[in-house]
Amino acid sequence: MDFGPRTPDFGLRTLFCSFTFKIITMQLRIVISLSVVFLAIGLFAQNEPYTERQIRIYDEISENLAIIKNSGRDYVLPMDINWNYYYLTGDESEGAILLMNGRTKTSTIYKPQAEYRRRMPDNEANDSKDIKDFNSDLMLQLGRTKTLWVDYSSMVNFEELGQRMQNLESINNLAPIIHNMRKIKDEHEMELLSYAIETTAAGLREVMKAAEPGMNEKDFELILKYKFQKADCEHLGFGIQAASGPNATHVHYGNNDRQTEKGDMMVFDVGARFAYYTADISRSFPVSGKFTKEQKEIYGLVLKAQKAAINTMKKGVNIQIPANNALDVLNQGLFELGLITDSNSGWQKRFWIQHGFFHHIGLVVHDVGGYGGILEPGMIITMEPGLYFPADYLESATRRFSRSVDSAEIDEFIKKVKPIFNKYINIGVRIEDDVYITENGNKVISKGVPKEIDEIEKLMKETSLFNN
């Protein structure tokens, strides 16, 4: 066989290269086309929740107009924002106005000039115009409108519209309709809330591992903030409570400046915020990593009450029923401990209770939905019973109950319970979880941070990256 040099066949090579180029070009076109499709799908997925929410508003306002302005004040974020506006648009432009036309099923966002000139965000679900066009556009559409829907929480100035406004038959409040929608979380909201909750749980696990007597409460706050920001949760849903010892007996505490001591009970109330959706979890544990007998008694009682409540948080149940179940368990346990002398006494059942046990969460930590009504699938509601024993609690009892209870009865009560109360001074316990209501029961989304006594003590034996 001849293996000597040969003259190259340029025709064959050219044909081969041409064919190869065509294949590569075709593949690139396919890749580019698929990329465009996937990008479009991605943008649609981002826009879809806002579009779907607006469609539901169209159904409510019929062929009329709705107006909602983005102005308000969030008590944590340094910005003006109307959460009803954001819920419908995904837009953050301060001072913007959303105009919805139920007849044409179209919506437009009117933005202040500085906001309008910015690049349109990827999740922009509406056409945008300069806010100077708002009054003229509204004037044109008012002629076919009998009813105007406005978010009363953030009013728009209509003075320039004059006679056109007088021709309306009614101006209705849009806020209750949006609030009723917001209390049921859609898939998009569930993803954001779940991430915020999981991030909060991870932060609390870290402080449990890091905890040791001598640390300052501020150390724990900084650990939590570090963990949250590493997970892209730049903001908090509310101020962090990292309360130790006597501070743990305050329902709301935020100074976070005390140096912890051996024997302290700690109460954390914290929520990371992701894409404006906020978690809310409370955990209580001994800074030394080991519960004392008295701490176990109070903690175990609060945990038992919380479990009893969560077990009854189901579709079709009035939310007050789980709360009442928690209250019954607490008072039965307090009676058995000797901290209540009459289990049938109405005022004694309220004596040790310092706050409510539940609320909705979402764009706001105490989100819309109220404190009553029937549980429905899609709701996310906290359950947070607690007991607190500040040193001066009994002394303040006469003042707190004197209007409704005879002072002699209060004095007799204090005389009996004080020796027992003294064992629990400076113990505070709150256990709070975020509970998602499903078709067949519920799901505790915040279970990523332990709450059983043995699980807490086991976790606290581990070493944190923040330990020296």
Beta strands, then each sheet from edge to edge (+ up, - down):
strand 1: 65-69
strand 2: 97-101
strand 3: 106-111
strand 4: 127-130
strand 5: 147-150
strand 6: 170-173
strand 7: 235-236
strand 8: 241-244
strand 9: 265-270
strand 10: 272-274
strand 11: 277-278
strand 12: 281-286
strand 13: 380-383
strand 14: 386-388
strand 15: 428-430
strand 16: 433-437
strand 17: 442-444
sheet 1: 4+ 3+ 2- 1+ 5+ 6+
sheet 2: 7+ 10- 11+
sheet 3: 8+ 9- 12+
sheet 4: 13+ 16- 17+
sheet 5: 14+ 15-
end
